[in-house]
Amino acid sequence: MAVNQNATIAPGAGTFSDRVRDAIRHGELRLAFQPQADTHSGRLTGFEALSRWRLDDGTVIPPDVFIPMAETSDAIHILGEWTVRQACETATGWMQEGIADVPVAVNLSARQLEDPGFARTVLGILAETGLPAANLKLELTETALFEHSESSREVLTQLRGAGVRLVLDDFGTGYSSLSLLRRVPVEALKIDKHFTQAMVQDRDAAAIVRAIIDLAHALGMQAIAEGVETNDELLYLRAYRCDRIQGYLLAKPLDTAQVPDFIRRLAATPTGG
């Protein structure tokens, strides 16, 4: 399957929002699921839902191409709502079939926080799909959190009050305000993969990783390391008492059909392996 950074996905006529609607209608968009696990026991703790776009000719459009395009228009609201709905429907199916009862995380764009009806939309999807609110996590970046208004943060407070869980993604790469962090109901800090992948060779990166983990624990939060690819990185994270890991060492993003087999294989892996 070809991955084309320059593939044309804009419509011949109409808006990019129209193109996204067409992609949804024609099944070009799908979700992949990357698992997360307990750093020490290896137990499955959840999945992150990742949007994927494949054209009819098999060309794959990378997320770092189509998501920024969507964020320049209302297309991000269409894409965002579709992603939340698909993730919730899939996670509900896993529960009903006895495959897994774990949270699914969805990335939240800064633009989505501008919609005063966003919380109502998410809670409506949870009600329609039957997914417990605690089984949905919304991941937002530091920029999305710290550069938006009090009304945007009120949207997050409404969601958290309803039981939806919030995670601060790519921590350490944005514009953190520790005083604000105390007032926003996030439950976990996610360590950016660039720190995770550099820490074995770079003492400064290792110090940053350890400091983020200690900060998370001091604030009563969990620490999640993304981009974990090697056993050495895992050993460091265990030593630093990181709570969760995500990355290729555990698994690449999985198609929905691959998830049951992955869960069976993970359950058969020796504890802490």
C-alpha positions as CSV (number, residue, x, y, z in Angstrom):
1,M,0.0,0.0,0.0
2,A,1.5,3.3,-1.1
3,V,1.9,6.2,1.4
4,N,1.8,9.4,-0.5
5,Q,2.6,12.7,1.3
6,N,1.5,14.7,-1.8
7,A,-1.6,12.8,-2.8
8,T,-4.6,14.9,-3.9
9,I,-7.4,14.7,-1.4
10,A,-9.1,18.0,-2.1
11,P,-12.3,17.8,-4.0
12,G,-12.7,19.0,-7.5
13,A,-15.6,21.2,-6.4
14,G,-16.9,22.1,-3.0
15,T,-15.0,22.3,0.3
16,F,-12.7,20.1,2.2
17,S,-15.5,19.4,4.6
18,D,-17.4,18.0,1.6
19,R,-14.4,15.8,0.8
20,V,-14.3,14.5,4.4
21,R,-18.0,13.7,4.2
22,D,-17.4,11.8,1.0
23,A,-14.5,9.9,2.5
24,I,-16.7,8.8,5.4
25,R,-19.6,7.8,3.1
26,H,-17.3,5.8,0.8
27,G,-15.4,4.0,3.6
28,E,-12.1,5.7,2.9
29,L,-11.6,6.6,6.5
30,R,-11.1,4.0,9.2
31,L,-9.6,3.7,12.7
32,A,-6.6,1.8,13.8
33,F,-6.0,1.0,17.5
34,Q,-2.7,1.1,19.3
35,P,-2.7,-0.7,22.6
36,Q,-1.4,0.6,26.0
37,A,-0.2,-1.6,28.8
38,D,0.9,-1.5,32.4
39,T,4.6,-0.9,32.5
40,H,5.4,-3.5,35.1
41,S,2.8,-6.3,34.6
42,G,2.3,-6.0,30.8
43,R,-1.5,-6.0,31.4
44,L,-3.6,-4.4,28.7
45,T,-4.9,-1.0,29.9
46,G,-6.5,0.5,26.8
47,F,-6.2,1.6,23.2
48,E,-5.7,4.8,21.4
49,A,-7.9,5.3,18.3
50,L,-6.0,6.7,15.3
51,S,-7.6,8.0,12.1
52,R,-6.4,6.5,8.8
53,W,-7.3,7.6,5.3
54,R,-6.9,5.3,2.3
55,L,-8.0,6.4,-1.2
56,D,-9.8,4.1,-3.6
57,D,-6.6,3.4,-5.5
58,G,-4.9,2.2,-2.3
59,T,-2.9,5.3,-1.6
60,V,-2.6,6.1,2.1
61,I,-2.8,9.7,3.2
62,P,-0.8,10.3,6.4
63,P,-2.6,11.8,9.4
64,D,0.0,14.6,9.5
65,V,-1.3,15.6,6.0
66,F,-5.1,15.4,6.3
67,I,-5.6,16.4,10.0
68,P,-3.8,19.8,9.6
69,M,-5.9,20.4,6.5
70,A,-9.1,19.6,8.4
71,E,-8.1,21.9,11.2
72,T,-8.2,24.9,8.8
73,S,-11.9,24.4,8.3
74,D,-15.1,22.9,9.8
75,A,-13.9,19.6,8.5
76,I,-12.2,19.0,11.8
77,H,-15.6,18.9,13.6
78,I,-16.9,16.3,11.1
79,L,-13.8,14.2,11.3
80,G,-13.7,14.6,15.1
81,E,-17.3,13.5,15.6
82,W,-16.9,10.5,13.3
83,T,-13.7,9.4,15.2
84,V,-15.4,9.6,18.6
85,R,-18.5,7.7,17.3
86,Q,-16.4,5.0,15.6
87,A,-14.2,4.5,18.6
88,C,-17.2,4.3,21.0
89,E,-19.0,1.9,18.7
90,T,-16.0,-0.4,18.4
91,A,-15.2,-0.3,22.2
92,T,-18.9,-1.2,22.9
93,G,-18.6,-4.1,20.5
94,W,-15.5,-5.4,22.3
95,M,-17.4,-5.2,25.6
96,Q,-20.5,-7.0,24.3
97,E,-18.5,-9.7,22.7
98,G,-16.3,-10.2,25.8
99,I,-13.1,-9.3,24.0
100,A,-12.1,-6.4,26.2
101,D,-13.4,-3.9,28.7
102,V,-10.8,-1.2,28.6
103,P,-10.8,2.6,27.8
104,V,-10.4,3.8,24.2
105,A,-8.6,7.2,23.8
106,V,-9.4,9.7,21.0
107,N,-7.2,12.7,20.1
108,L,-8.9,16.0,20.6
109,S,-8.2,18.9,18.3
110,A,-7.9,22.5,19.6
111,R,-10.5,23.5,17.1
112,Q,-13.1,21.1,18.6
113,L,-12.9,23.0,21.9
114,E,-14.2,26.1,20.2
115,D,-17.6,24.3,19.7
116,P,-19.8,25.1,22.7
117,G,-21.9,22.0,21.9
118,F,-18.9,19.6,21.9
119,A,-19.6,18.2,25.3
120,R,-23.2,17.6,24.4
121,T,-22.2,15.8,21.2
122,V,-19.8,13.5,23.0
123,L,-22.3,12.6,25.7
124,G,-24.9,12.0,23.1
125,I,-22.6,9.5,21.3
126,L,-21.9,7.7,24.6
127,A,-25.7,7.4,25.2
128,E,-26.3,6.2,21.6
129,T,-23.5,3.6,21.6
130,G,-23.9,2.5,25.2
131,L,-20.3,2.9,26.1
132,P,-19.7,3.9,29.7
133,A,-18.2,7.4,30.0
134,A,-15.2,6.0,32.0
135,N,-14.3,3.9,28.9
136,L,-13.7,7.0,26.8
137,K,-10.5,9.1,27.1
138,L,-9.9,12.4,25.3
139,E,-6.3,13.3,24.6
140,L,-5.5,16.9,24.1
141,T,-2.2,18.7,23.7
142,E,-0.7,21.3,25.9
143,T,-1.3,24.0,23.2
144,A,-5.0,23.0,23.0
145,L,-5.4,23.2,26.8
146,F,-3.3,26.3,27.7
147,E,-4.0,28.6,24.8
148,H,-7.8,28.4,25.0
149,S,-10.4,30.3,26.9
150,E,-12.1,29.6,30.2
151,S,-15.2,28.6,28.3
152,S,-13.2,25.9,26.5
153,R,-11.9,24.6,29.8
154,E,-15.5,24.6,31.0
155,V,-16.3,22.1,28.2
156,L,-13.6,19.8,29.5
157,T,-14.9,20.2,33.1
158,Q,-18.4,19.2,31.9
159,L,-17.0,16.1,30.2
160,R,-14.9,15.1,33.2
161,G,-17.9,15.7,35.5
162,A,-19.9,13.2,33.3
163,G,-17.2,10.6,33.7
164,V,-15.1,11.0,30.5
165,R,-11.4,10.8,31.2
166,L,-8.9,13.4,30.1
167,V,-5.2,13.0,29.2
168,L,-2.6,15.7,28.4
169,D,-0.7,14.5,25.3
170,D,2.9,15.2,24.3
171,F,3.7,16.7,27.7
172,G,6.9,18.7,27.8
173,T,6.7,20.1,24.3
174,G,4.2,22.9,24.8
175,Y,3.6,25.8,27.1
176,S,2.8,24.3,30.5
177,S,1.4,26.4,33.3
178,L,1.6,24.3,36.5
179,S,-0.9,26.5,38.2
180,L,-3.4,25.9,35.4
181,L,-2.6,22.2,35.3
182,R,-3.9,22.0,38.8
183,R,-7.2,23.4,37.8
184,V,-7.9,21.3,34.8
185,P,-9.2,17.8,35.5
186,V,-6.7,15.6,33.6
187,E,-5.9,12.2,35.0
188,A,-2.6,11.5,33.1
189,L,0.4,13.1,31.5
190,K,1.6,11.5,28.3
191,I,5.4,11.8,27.7
192,D,6.3,12.8,24.2
193,K,8.0,10.0,22.2
194,H,11.0,12.2,21.4
195,F,11.9,12.2,25.1
196,T,11.2,8.5,25.5
197,Q,13.3,7.4,22.5
198,A,16.2,9.7,23.5
199,M,16.5,8.9,27.2
200,V,18.7,5.8,27.0
201,Q,21.5,7.8,25.2
202,D,20.7,11.3,26.4
203,R,21.0,12.1,30.1
204,D,19.0,15.3,29.8
205,A,16.1,13.5,28.1
206,A,16.3,10.9,30.8
207,A,16.1,13.6,33.5
208,I,13.1,15.2,31.7
209,V,11.3,11.8,31.6
210,R,11.9,11.1,35.2
211,A,10.8,14.7,36.2
212,I,7.5,14.3,34.2
213,I,6.8,11.0,35.9
214,D,7.5,12.4,39.4
215,L,5.3,15.5,38.6
216,A,2.4,13.4,37.5
217,H,2.6,11.3,40.6
218,A,2.9,14.3,42.8
219,L,-0.3,15.7,41.3
220,G,-2.1,12.4,41.7
221,M,-1.9,11.6,38.0
222,Q,-0.6,8.7,36.0
223,A,2.3,8.9,33.5
224,I,2.1,7.3,30.1
225,A,5.2,7.0,27.9
226,E,4.5,6.9,24.1
227,G,6.9,5.8,21.4
228,V,8.4,2.9,23.4
229,E,10.3,0.8,20.9
230,T,13.1,-1.0,22.8
231,N,13.6,-3.2,25.9
232,D,16.1,-0.7,27.2
233,E,13.5,2.0,27.1
234,L,11.1,-0.3,29.0
235,L,13.7,-0.9,31.7
236,Y,14.3,2.8,32.2
237,L,10.6,3.4,32.4
238,R,10.2,0.6,35.0
239,A,13.0,2.1,37.0
240,Y,11.4,5.5,36.9
241,R,8.0,4.1,38.0
242,C,6.2,5.1,34.8
243,D,2.6,3.7,34.9
244,R,1.8,2.9,31.2
245,I,3.6,2.4,27.9
246,Q,2.5,2.7,24.3
247,G,4.6,2.0,21.2
248,Y,6.0,-0.5,18.7
249,L,7.5,-2.6,21.5
250,L,4.0,-3.5,22.5
251,A,2.4,-3.3,19.0
252,K,2.0,-1.1,15.9
253,P,-1.5,0.3,15.4
254,L,-3.9,-2.6,14.8
255,D,-6.9,-3.0,12.4
256,T,-10.1,-3.7,14.3
257,A,-10.0,-7.3,13.2
258,Q,-6.5,-7.8,14.6
259,V,-7.4,-6.7,18.1
260,P,-8.8,-10.0,19.5
261,D,-5.8,-12.0,18.4
262,F,-3.5,-9.4,19.9
263,I,-5.3,-9.5,23.2
264,R,-5.0,-13.3,23.3
265,R,-1.3,-13.2,22.6
266,L,-0.7,-10.5,25.2
267,A,-2.6,-12.5,27.8
268,A,-0.3,-15.5,27.1
269,T,2.8,-13.4,27.6
270,P,4.6,-14.0,31.0
271,T,3.8,-11.2,33.5
272,G,6.3,-8.4,33.2
273,G,7.7,-9.8,30.0
